């Protein structure tokens, strides 16, 4: 074997070992950081869970304190997902199967650009532009015609600081995530499946319904759950928009809203002291657990879907 070939093979093997070591180190670093965050939250938050409530502001137990926050967090994120997921799937289908290539590239770029906008900008836009628009036109109509539904009952907010406004802003924020993942999954649909459906006389929409959507269903679900995870942990936009109150509130049009965990931490942490700090950290541990479960479930759904597609 020529010496040049041996040298090239040696360099290649050395490069493979270096790359493998860097990749393994990066993976281990992520696990160490994740474990470190979880350990910090547990150690520092334990006093907030089991500590003396008389030394904290308010006499509620930890479950009584965190319950409305968990409810508000899940409620706001669910509203966001209900608004964002259908629109994201529709946009992804248009970009991947309807729009001309140049227009599809432009729309994809614009959608991706939304993900780079800071959350505080979305919050300011929501309270200064979206909220007045909703309070002048949409909220009164919903309250007048659908007040028999608990979600639309009560006194309508005149400032727009309501759960529905927060949910719509969160929907805009998670739209790029769900759209990007759905678009990539739809583009991975085997060409033969699409051509076979069209060859049997199906229209473009029938082909999408028969071949594209079933193939990308698991990817859309996992993308939606990743967007849900983003909405669960959003802080500044919710803190700017919501008018938080203590308790469980189902109406999405009033000024009485259950606060979210992340927003509550952001608003109260600067003035907290003593065991109140530990209690806030403990609520952060709860949020960490919720988002971890959501993202783990999304990963499991994605893996199951890809395994099914391969089979």
Secondary structure, DSSP 8 states (H G I E B T S, - for coil): --HHHHHHHHHHHHHHHHHHHHHHHHHHHHHHHHHHHHHHHHHHHHHHHHS-GGGSSS---HHHHHHHHHHHHHHHHHHHHHHHHHHHHHHHHHHHHTS-HHHHHHHHHHHHHHTTS-HHHHHHHIIIIIHHHIIIIIHHHHHHHSTTSGGG-S---SS--SHHHHHHHHHHHHHHHHHHHHHHHHHTS-HHHHHHHHHTT--HHHHIIIIIHHHHHHHHHHHHHHHHHHHHT--HHHHHH--EESS----SSSS-EE--HHHHHHHHGGG--THHHHHHHHHHHHHHHHHHHHHHHHHHHHHHHHHHHH-
